[in-house]
Amino acid sequence: MLNPGAYEDRQSLHARITALQIGAVVCFVLLAVSFWLLQVVQHQKYKEMADNNRLRTIPLRAPRGILFDRNGKVLVENRYSRTIAIDRERATNLDLTLTKLAAVTGVDEAEIREIVQRRRKEPIFRPIAVIEHATEEQVFSVLARAYEMREVVVQEVPTRAYPQGGLAGHLFGYVGEIQESQLERSEFAGLGPGAVVGQTGVERVYNAKLMGEEGSRYVVVNSVGREIEKLSEQPPTEGNRLQLTIDADMQRALEEAFHANGYNGAAAFLDPRTGEVLAMTSLPAYDPNDFAAGIGRAKFAELLADRLKPFTNRLIQGTYHPGSTFKIPMAIAALSEGIITADHTEYCTGSAVIYGHPFACHKKGGHGRVDLKTAIEKSCNVYFYKLGQRMSIDTIHKYAAALGLTGRTGVDLPNEGESLVPSTEWKRRTFNQPWYPGETISVAIGQGAVSVTPLALATMMATVANGGTLVTPHLVRAVDEGRGWTPLPTPEPRSRLSILPQHLQDVRDGLWRVVNGAGTGSLARIAGRDVAGKTGTAQVISLEGAKVAKGKIDVRDHGWFVFFAPRDNPQIAGVVFAEHAMHGSSAAPIAKHVLETFFAKQEGRPLPVLVKPGAIVTPPDNEPDEPRLPPTTGSGRGGGVR
């Protein structure tokens, strides 16, 4: 007879074995289902993941388009440099990697972390460049630690190169990594974080043409991420080449002349028939190579803090009183409106009392009786005070606008400022006040509420030179999209000034006498070239303001020289603005050197050389000082007499 206890034990053991069998069957079923899911259902997914562990897609940055001058000389090109980047897919401890990388390369760890943080939203498979233009020492340090830092890679990428250094810095602009705020702009549509784009100048305006198309290289890597085989490569496409209107020799001559005479400032030389910019500058400037090489925080902060403001393009962003150069539109307006003829005379005693207030001429003893041409030649303020007394501000505004002295010129550069010549509507809109006739007197000699960019004065002179057509200054002549040079259409004229040829010739004759007669532009005289021009002095601050600001800011007046040549068949026109040069004649030698270069190139002669580099030219004895206007009771920009 069986023991009841033994029977129960046997039954319990049988149940356990059965449970184990069922559990084993369930496990095998689950394993089979899992294998089926992994190997069949999710086959493609895991195949791609496996491939990604051994395959890499390396983006290849496209070179930007090369910039040439009008004669085919290379102005901006590309060169290859090495970049140190981090492949986050391979990184097991990104924080530790960043610390190690900073230590072995000598780069501030905070800078590296800031770059990674800024680009954290990029696809993880795209390496993040943290050290642009790495030195040989940095590259060797990284390669020597390739096994322990396999997530750190060295790439060879094209980068911008400006062979002329800081020459034409504001014209070319600079390139840099796209900013977050720029990603939302339509002009950068389709670009992602890390893209290198033009930030200022021609690089910015023509960025879409200059940027190429990124390529890719597909490679096999081993277990430590080292490339062992290249499978295929889609090469990048270089950006379009651009031919600028700039003449490299004239550009160099322009900046050499500024440095030789010891001035900062701005200048532009135009073809008055088309508006093509032959040379332009703004000084001080920056070297675009600093940005192409990845400018450091310290250098960037130094440029920002510089009191001379090298980031400001004075040619298109600075606005200044035009001084006596404004006598040109005053003369054209008076002749065109029939207010005077060229024979009209005024008697200058050295001052004039208008609306009960004295207004001084620059010559204390006066010029005596002068007609229009003599008034332009000798820059007689009294003559133009009297014109201002006889003209309405709206008439002056009308002709100033027709000559390009209001609003923007439309040049193909970013962030252009607006020139201002007042009107009754402007005064009421801005100050909710009427315009007082006495305010017109200061406007008549280019002071008061008048402020213009240097480029606006260059377009004014081009308009006078070409017979009254207001051209649009522009910097790009042709584009090569891979099929050879295609000329770009010349921008349409903005307006045409209705003026009798004789009236225009009367003004030209006066401007010719400024340079070739007894005027103040004699330092621009070139034998046989019939240079015509006008000097001017731009008041930086009022007499009262100068007393308060003395020692805090530079209150010395600016000097202008506007010009065209030859007088009767103008081929070139422009402006030179010499900052704090005190006299307009100080700007004339700068223009002369560039004009001599222009004519020498036309005739195939050797280019002129500055005789005394570094020597500051002394203005002639007859250079006038612009009078400081008396305190006024009128309202508005610059004030005026009621």
C-alpha positions in Angstrom: 0.0 0.0 0.0 1.4 3.4 -1.1 2.2 6.0 1.4 -0.2 8.9 1.0 2.6 11.4 1.5 4.8 9.8 -1.2 1.9 9.9 -3.6 1.4 13.6 -2.9 5.1 14.3 -3.5 5.0 12.5 -6.8 2.0 14.5 -7.9 3.7 17.8 -6.9 6.8 16.8 -8.8 4.8 15.9 -11.9 3.0 19.3 -11.7 6.3 21.1 -11.4 7.8 19.3 -14.4 4.7 20.0 -16.4 5.0 23.7 -15.5 8.6 23.8 -16.5 7.8 22.1 -19.8 5.1 24.6 -20.5 7.4 27.5 -19.5 10.1 26.2 -21.7 7.7 25.9 -24.6 6.5 29.4 -24.0 10.1 30.7 -23.9 10.9 29.0 -27.1 7.8 30.3 -28.7 8.6 33.8 -27.5 12.2 33.5 -28.8 11.0 32.2 -32.1 8.5 35.1 -32.4 11.3 37.6 -31.4 13.7 36.1 -34.0 10.9 36.3 -36.6 10.2 39.9 -35.7 13.9 40.9 -35.7 14.9 38.9 -38.8 11.8 39.2 -40.9 9.5 42.0 -39.8 12.3 44.5 -38.8 14.9 43.2 -41.2 15.3 46.4 -43.1 15.5 48.6 -40.0 18.3 46.6 -38.5 20.1 46.1 -41.8 20.3 49.9 -42.0 21.5 50.2 -38.5 24.2 47.6 -39.1 25.2 49.4 -42.3 25.4 52.7 -40.4 27.8 51.1 -37.9 30.2 50.5 -40.8 29.2 53.1 -43.4 29.6 56.8 -43.1 28.3 59.7 -45.2 30.8 62.5 -45.0 29.4 65.9 -46.2 31.8 67.8 -48.6 31.5 71.6 -48.3 31.2 73.4 -51.6 33.7 76.1 -52.6 32.2 79.5 -53.0 32.4 81.3 -56.4 35.6 83.2 -57.2 35.4 87.0 -57.5 37.3 88.7 -60.4 37.9 92.4 -61.1 36.7 93.9 -64.4 40.0 92.9 -66.1 40.0 89.2 -65.0 42.3 89.6 -62.0 41.4 87.3 -59.0 40.2 89.3 -56.0 38.7 86.6 -53.8 39.4 82.9 -54.1 39.3 79.7 -52.0 42.0 77.6 -50.3 41.8 74.3 -48.4 42.2 74.1 -44.7 41.7 71.5 -42.0 38.9 71.5 -39.6 38.6 69.5 -36.4 35.0 68.2 -35.9 33.1 65.9 -33.5 31.0 63.0 -34.7 28.4 62.6 -32.0 27.3 59.2 -33.3 30.6 57.8 -32.1 30.8 59.7 -28.8 30.1 57.6 -25.7 30.8 60.5 -23.3 30.5 63.8 -25.1 31.4 65.9 -22.0 34.6 64.1 -21.5 35.4 64.4 -25.2 35.1 68.1 -25.1 37.3 68.4 -22.1 40.0 66.2 -23.7 39.8 68.0 -27.0 40.2 71.4 -25.4 43.2 70.2 -23.4 45.1 68.7 -26.4 44.4 71.6 -28.8 44.8 74.5 -26.4 41.4 75.9 -27.3 39.1 77.4 -24.6 36.8 74.6 -23.6 33.9 77.1 -23.1 34.2 78.1 -26.8 34.0 74.5 -27.9 31.0 73.8 -25.7 29.3 76.9 -27.0 29.6 75.7 -30.6 28.3 72.2 -29.8 25.4 73.7 -27.8 24.5 76.0 -30.6 24.4 73.2 -33.1 22.9 70.6 -31.0 19.7 70.4 -33.1 21.6 69.4 -36.2 21.2 65.7 -37.4 23.4 63.6 -35.1 25.2 62.0 -38.1 26.5 65.4 -39.2 29.9 66.1 -37.6 30.1 69.5 -35.8 33.1 71.6 -36.8 34.5 73.0 -33.5 38.0 74.2 -34.6 38.1 75.8 -38.0 41.5 76.3 -39.8 43.3 74.1 -37.3 47.1 74.4 -37.0 49.4 71.6 -37.8 50.1 71.1 -34.1 46.4 70.8 -33.3 45.9 68.3 -36.1 48.9 66.2 -35.1 47.7 66.2 -31.5 44.3 64.9 -32.5 45.6 62.3 -34.9 48.0 61.0 -32.2 45.0 60.3 -30.0 42.8 58.8 -32.7 42.2 55.6 -30.8 41.1 57.2 -27.5 39.2 60.0 -29.2 37.7 58.2 -32.3 34.7 60.6 -32.3 37.1 63.5 -33.1 37.8 63.7 -36.8 39.9 65.9 -39.0 38.3 67.2 -42.3 39.7 69.1 -45.2 37.4 71.9 -46.3 37.5 74.8 -48.7 37.6 78.3 -47.1 37.5 81.8 -48.3 40.8 83.6 -49.0 41.3 87.3 -49.7 44.8 87.6 -51.3 44.8 91.4 -50.9 44.4 91.3 -47.2 42.2 94.2 -45.9 42.0 95.8 -49.4 38.3 96.6 -50.2 37.2 94.9 -47.0 33.8 96.6 -46.9 33.2 95.9 -50.6 33.8 92.2 -50.3 32.4 91.7 -46.8 33.1 88.5 -45.0 31.7 85.0 -44.6 30.8 83.2 -41.4 28.6 80.5 -40.0 24.9 81.2 -40.4 23.3 82.6 -37.3 20.1 81.3 -35.8 18.2 84.5 -36.6 19.2 84.1 -40.2 17.8 80.7 -40.6 14.3 82.1 -40.7 15.0 84.6 -43.5 13.9 83.9 -47.0 17.3 84.7 -48.5 18.8 81.8 -46.6 15.9 79.3 -47.3 17.0 75.7 -47.5 20.2 76.2 -45.4 20.7 74.6 -42.1 22.9 75.2 -39.0 26.6 75.1 -39.7 26.3 76.5 -43.3 28.9 79.2 -44.2 27.2 82.3 -45.7 28.1 85.8 -46.7 27.5 88.1 -43.8 28.2 91.6 -45.3 29.2 93.2 -48.6 29.1 91.4 -52.0 29.5 88.1 -50.1 26.1 88.8 -48.5 24.1 90.3 -51.4 25.2 87.7 -53.9 25.3 84.8 -51.4 22.8 82.7 -53.3 24.9 82.8 -56.5 28.3 82.4 -54.7 27.2 79.3 -52.7 27.7 76.0 -54.4 26.0 72.7 -53.7 27.3 70.4 -51.0 28.7 67.0 -52.0 29.0 63.7 -50.1 31.6 60.9 -49.7 30.4 57.4 -48.7 33.0 55.3 -46.9 33.4 52.1 -44.9 34.8 52.4 -41.4 36.3 49.9 -39.0 35.3 49.3 -35.4 37.1 52.4 -34.2 35.6 54.6 -36.9 38.6 54.9 -39.2 38.0 55.0 -42.9 39.1 51.8 -44.6 37.4 52.0 -48.0 35.7 54.7 -50.1 32.6 53.4 -51.8 31.6 56.4 -53.8 31.7 60.2 -53.9 29.4 62.9 -55.1 31.7 65.9 -55.5 30.5 69.4 -54.4 29.6 72.0 -57.0 31.5 75.2 -56.9 29.5 78.4 -56.6 29.1 80.8 -59.6 32.0 83.1 -60.5 31.3 86.8 -60.4 33.1 89.5 -62.4 33.0 92.8 -60.4 33.1 96.3 -61.9 36.1 97.1 -59.7 39.5 97.8 -61.2 42.1 96.3 -58.9 44.8 98.8 -59.7 42.5 101.7 -59.0 41.3 100.1 -55.8 44.9 99.7 -54.6 45.8 103.3 -55.6 42.8 104.6 -53.7 43.7 102.9 -50.4 47.4 103.7 -50.8 46.5 107.4 -51.3 44.4 107.5 -48.1 47.1 105.9 -46.1 49.8 108.1 -47.6 47.9 111.2 -46.6 47.1 109.9 -43.1 43.3 110.0 -43.3 40.4 107.7 -42.7 37.2 108.2 -44.7 35.4 106.9 -47.7 35.5 107.3 -51.5 33.9 106.0 -54.7 34.9 106.3 -58.4 32.1 105.7 -60.9 31.7 105.3 -64.6 29.1 108.1 -65.0 27.6 106.5 -68.1 26.7 103.2 -66.5 27.0 103.6 -62.7 29.7 100.9 -62.5 31.8 101.3 -59.4 35.5 101.4 -60.5 36.9 101.7 -57.0 35.4 102.3 -53.5 36.6 102.2 -49.9 35.7 102.9 -46.3 38.5 103.3 -43.8 39.3 102.0 -41.3 38.2 98.6 -42.3 38.7 95.0 -41.2 40.6 92.1 -42.9 38.0 89.6 -44.2 40.6 86.8 -43.8 40.2 87.1 -40.0 36.6 85.9 -40.4 37.3 83.3 -43.0 39.8 81.8 -40.6 37.3 81.8 -37.7 37.7 85.0 -35.8 38.3 84.6 -32.1 36.2 86.3 -29.4 39.0 88.6 -28.3 39.7 89.9 -31.8 36.0 90.3 -32.5 35.5 92.2 -29.2 38.5 94.4 -30.1 37.0 95.4 -33.4 33.6 96.1 -31.8 35.2 98.3 -29.1 37.3 100.2 -31.6 36.2 103.9 -31.3 37.0 104.4 -35.0 34.2 101.8 -35.8 35.9 99.7 -38.5 32.6 97.7 -39.0 30.8 100.9 -40.3 30.9 101.3 -44.0 31.2 105.1 -44.1 30.6 105.2 -47.8 27.0 104.0 -47.5 26.2 104.1 -43.8 27.8 107.4 -42.7 25.7 110.6 -43.2 27.4 114.0 -43.0 26.8 117.6 -43.9 27.9 118.0 -47.5 29.2 121.6 -46.9 30.1 123.6 -50.0 29.6 120.6 -52.4 25.9 121.3 -51.9 26.4 124.5 -53.9 26.2 122.4 -57.0 22.5 121.4 -56.7 21.8 124.9 -55.5 23.3 126.4 -58.8 21.5 123.8 -60.9 18.1 124.5 -59.2 18.5 128.3 -59.5 19.4 128.1 -63.2 16.7 125.6 -64.0 13.9 127.5 -62.2 14.9 130.8 -63.9 15.7 132.4 -60.6 19.1 133.5 -61.9 21.2 133.3 -65.1 24.9 132.5 -65.1 25.6 136.2 -65.4 23.7 137.1 -62.3 26.0 138.8 -59.7 26.0 139.5 -56.0 28.4 141.7 -54.1 30.2 139.9 -51.3 31.5 142.0 -48.4 32.5 139.1 -46.3 29.0 138.6 -44.7 25.3 139.2 -45.3 22.5 140.1 -43.0 19.4 138.0 -43.8 16.2 138.0 -41.8 18.1 140.1 -39.2 20.9 137.7 -38.6 24.5 137.9 -39.9 25.9 135.1 -42.0 29.6 135.1 -42.7 31.5 134.2 -45.8 34.8 132.3 -45.3 36.8 135.3 -46.7 36.7 138.1 -44.2 37.2 140.9 -46.7 34.7 139.4 -49.1 35.0 138.4 -52.8 33.6 141.6 -54.2 31.2 141.3 -57.1 30.9 137.7 -58.4 28.8 135.9 -60.9 27.8 132.2 -60.7 30.9 130.7 -62.1 33.1 132.8 -59.9 31.0 132.0 -56.9 31.4 128.3 -57.6 35.2 128.7 -58.2 35.8 130.7 -55.0 33.1 129.0 -53.0 31.5 132.3 -52.1 29.0 131.7 -49.3 27.3 135.1 -49.6 26.3 134.3 -53.2 24.6 131.1 -52.2 23.0 132.6 -49.0 21.3 135.0 -51.4 20.2 132.1 -53.6 18.8 130.4 -50.5 16.9 133.5 -49.7 15.2 133.5 -53.1 14.4 129.8 -53.2 11.9 127.6 -51.4 13.1 124.6 -49.5 10.8 122.4 -51.5 12.5 123.6 -54.8 15.9 122.8 -53.3 14.6 119.4 -52.2 13.2 118.7 -55.7 16.5 119.2 -57.5 18.5 117.5 -54.7 16.3 114.4 -55.2 16.8 114.5 -58.9 20.6 114.5 -58.3 20.4 111.5 -56.0 20.8 113.3 -52.6 17.7 111.9 -51.0 16.9 108.3 -49.9 19.2 105.5 -50.9 21.3 105.1 -54.1 20.3 101.5 -54.5 23.8 100.2 -54.6 24.1 96.4 -54.3 25.5 96.4 -50.8 23.5 95.7 -47.6 22.4 98.1 -44.9 22.7 101.3 -46.9 21.7 104.5 -45.1 19.4 107.2 -46.3 20.5 110.7 -47.4 18.3 113.7 -46.3 17.6 117.0 -47.8 14.7 118.6 -45.9 11.3 119.7 -47.2 8.3 121.3 -45.6 6.6 117.9 -45.5 9.6 116.3 -43.8 9.7 119.1 -41.1 5.9 118.7 -40.4 6.1 114.9 -40.3 9.2 114.8 -38.2 8.7 117.7 -35.8 5.1 118.7 -36.4 6.3 122.2 -37.1 6.4 124.5 -40.1 9.5 125.2 -42.1 10.9 128.7 -41.5 12.6 130.6 -44.4 15.6 131.3 -42.3 16.4 127.6 -42.1 16.9 127.6 -45.8 20.0 129.8 -45.5 22.1 127.2 -43.8 20.8 124.5 -46.2 22.0 126.7 -49.1 25.7 126.0 -48.1 25.1 122.3 -47.2 24.7 122.7 -43.5 21.7 122.6 -41.2 19.3 119.7 -41.8 21.2 118.3 -44.7 23.0 115.0 -44.3 24.1 112.7 -47.1 26.2 109.6 -47.6 29.4 109.9 -49.6 28.0 107.6 -52.2 25.1 109.9 -52.8 27.5 112.7 -53.6 29.3 110.4 -56.0 26.0 109.7 -57.9 25.3 113.5 -57.9 28.6 114.1 -59.7 27.9 111.2 -62.1 24.5 112.9 -62.9 26.2 116.2 -63.6 28.8 114.5 -65.7 26.5 112.5 -67.9 24.0 115.2 -68.6 21.3 114.6 -66.0 20.7 110.8 -65.9 20.6 109.5 -62.3 22.4 106.1 -62.5 22.3 103.4 -59.9 25.8 102.5 -58.7 26.5 98.7 -58.9 29.4 96.3 -58.3 28.8 93.2 -60.4 29.3 93.1 -64.1 28.8 89.5 -65.2 28.2 86.0 -63.8 29.5 82.6 -64.9 27.2 79.8 -64.1 29.3 77.2 -65.9 28.6 78.3 -69.4 30.9 81.3 -69.7 30.4 84.9 -68.7 26.9 86.3 -69.0 26.8 90.1 -68.6 24.3 91.4 -66.1 21.9 94.1 -67.3 22.7 97.6 -66.2 20.2 98.9 -63.7 17.7 101.2 -65.1 18.2 105.0 -64.5 16.4 106.1 -61.4 15.4 109.5 -63.0 16.4 112.0 -65.6 17.0 115.7 -64.7 15.3 118.1 -67.1 18.1 120.8 -67.5 19.2 122.9 -70.4 22.6 121.8 -71.7 23.9 125.4 -71.4 22.9 125.6 -67.8 24.7 122.3 -67.1 27.7 123.6 -69.0 27.7 126.8 -66.9 28.0 124.7 -63.7 30.7 122.5 -65.3 32.7 125.6 -66.2 32.6 126.8 -62.6 33.7 123.4 -61.4 36.5 123.3 -63.9 37.7 126.7 -62.5 37.7 125.2 -59.0 40.5 122.9 -60.0 42.2 124.7 -62.9 41.7 128.3 -61.9 42.0 130.2 -58.6 39.8 127.7 -56.7 40.4 125.4 -53.8 40.8 122.2 -55.8 44.2 122.9 -57.3 45.7 119.8 -55.6 43.6 117.7 -58.0 44.9 119.4 -61.1 46.2 117.1 -63.8 47.7 118.7 -66.9 45.6 118.1 -70.0 42.8 116.2 -68.2 40.4 119.0 -67.4 39.5 117.7 -64.0 36.4 119.5 -62.6 35.4 119.4 -59.0 34.3 121.1 -55.8 35.8 121.0 -52.3 33.7 121.2 -49.2 34.0 121.2 -45.4 31.6 119.2 -43.3 30.9 120.6 -39.9 31.1 117.7 -37.4 29.4 119.6 -34.6 28.0 123.1 -33.9 30.3 125.7 -32.4 28.5 125.4 -29.0 28.6 121.7 -29.1 32.3 121.7 -30.0 33.1 123.6 -26.9 31.3 121.1 -24.7 32.6 118.0 -26.6 36.2 119.1 -26.9 38.6 116.4 -25.6 35.8 113.8 -25.6 35.4 113.3 -29.4 37.3 114.5 -32.5 35.5 117.7 -33.5 37.7 118.6 -36.4 35.8 119.2 -39.6 35.6 116.7 -42.4 36.9 117.4 -45.9 35.1 116.7 -49.2 36.2 116.6 -52.8 33.7 115.7 -55.6 34.8 115.6 -59.2 34.5 114.3 -62.7 36.9 114.3 -65.7 37.4 115.3 -68.4 35.0 118.3 -68.2 33.4 118.1 -71.6 33.5 114.3 -72.1 33.3 112.8 -68.6 34.5 109.2 -68.3 34.9 109.1 -64.5 33.2 110.8 -61.5 33.1 110.4 -57.8 33.8 111.6 -54.3 36.5 111.5 -51.7 35.6 112.1 -48.0 38.5 112.7 -45.7 37.5 112.3 -42.1 38.6 115.1 -39.8 40.9 116.5 -42.6 39.8 120.0 -41.7 39.7 121.2 -45.4 38.1 119.9 -48.6 41.4 120.4 -50.4 43.0 117.7 -48.2 40.8 115.2 -50.1 41.9 116.4 -53.5 45.3 114.7 -53.7 43.7 111.3 -53.0 41.4 111.8 -56.0 44.3 113.0 -58.1 46.3 109.8 -57.5 43.4 107.5 -58.5 42.6 109.7 -61.5 46.2 109.5 -62.7 46.0 105.7 -62.3 42.8 105.7 -64.4 44.2 107.7 -67.3 47.6 105.8 -67.2 45.7 102.5 -67.6 43.7 103.9 -70.5 46.8 104.8 -72.3 48.9 101.8 -71.4 51.4 103.8 -69.4 53.2 102.7 -66.2 51.0 103.3 -63.2 51.9 106.4 -61.1 53.7 106.0 -57.8 53.1 108.1 -54.7 56.1 110.4 -54.4 56.2 110.8 -50.7 54.3 107.9 -49.0 53.2 108.8 -45.5 53.5 112.6 -46.2 50.4 114.6 -45.3 49.6 117.1 -48.0 49.3 120.8 -46.9 46.2 122.6 -48.1 46.7 125.6 -50.3 46.6 129.1 -48.7 43.4 130.0 -50.3 41.5 127.1 -48.8 38.3 128.4 -47.2 37.0 127.5 -43.8 33.3 126.9 -43.7 31.8 129.5 -41.3 30.2 128.3 -38.1 26.6 129.2 -38.3 25.2 131.4 -35.5 22.8 130.0 -32.9 19.3 129.9 -34.3 15.8 130.0 -32.9 14.3 127.7 -35.6 13.4 124.1 -34.9 14.5 121.0 -36.8 17.6 119.2 -37.7 20.3 121.8 -37.7 18.0 124.6 -36.8 17.5 127.8 -38.7 16.4 131.4 -38.5 12.7 132.2 -38.5 
